[in-house]
Amino acid sequence: MQKISMNDAKKIEGGLGFWGGVGIGAIIIFLAGVIDGYVRPTKCD
């Protein structure tokens, strides 16, 4: 294992990011709505 300095650690990039989290959240909410509509269908008024 190699030790790195604090400056080098701050330069490391990666991870999901804000918009990636928003996208995954939107997909989960959409799928929850589809499943809810399939399991518990209601009439449109």
Secondary structure per residue as TSV (DSSP state, phi and psi in degrees):
chain	resnum	aa	ss	phi	psi
A	1	M	-	360.0	141.0
A	2	Q	-	-108.4	132.0
A	3	K	-	-85.1	139.9
A	4	I	-	-119.9	156.7
A	5	S	-	-79.5	167.2
A	6	M	H	-63.9	-37.0
A	7	N	H	-64.0	-41.7
A	8	D	H	-67.2	-35.5
A	9	A	H	-66.3	-34.8
A	10	K	H	-71.4	-21.3
A	11	K	T	-83.9	-10.7
A	12	I	-	-71.1	128.7
A	13	E	-	-114.4	154.0
A	14	G	-	153.1	-176.0
A	15	G	S	97.2	-174.7
A	16	L	-	-80.2	-45.2
A	17	G	-	86.6	167.6
A	18	F	H	-66.3	-50.7
A	19	W	H	-70.2	-28.7
A	20	G	H	-65.4	-40.9
A	21	G	H	-66.0	-38.6
A	22	V	H	-64.7	-42.4
A	23	G	H	-63.1	-45.2
A	24	I	H	-65.4	-39.4
A	25	G	H	-62.6	-40.6
A	26	A	H	-65.1	-39.6
A	27	I	H	-64.8	-42.2
A	28	I	H	-64.1	-43.1
A	29	I	H	-64.9	-41.0
A	30	F	H	-62.2	-46.9
A	31	L	H	-64.8	-36.0
A	32	A	H	-63.1	-38.6
A	33	G	H	-67.6	-40.1
A	34	V	H	-64.6	-45.7
A	35	I	H	-63.9	-42.1
A	36	D	H	-62.8	-41.4
A	37	G	H	-66.9	-33.0
A	38	Y	H	-75.3	-41.6
A	39	V	H	-77.0	-36.0
A	40	R	S	-131.4	72.5
A	41	P	-	-71.3	140.1
A	42	T	-	-131.4	156.0
A	43	K	-	-75.0	148.9
A	44	C	-	-82.1	133.3
A	45	D	-	-93.6	360.0
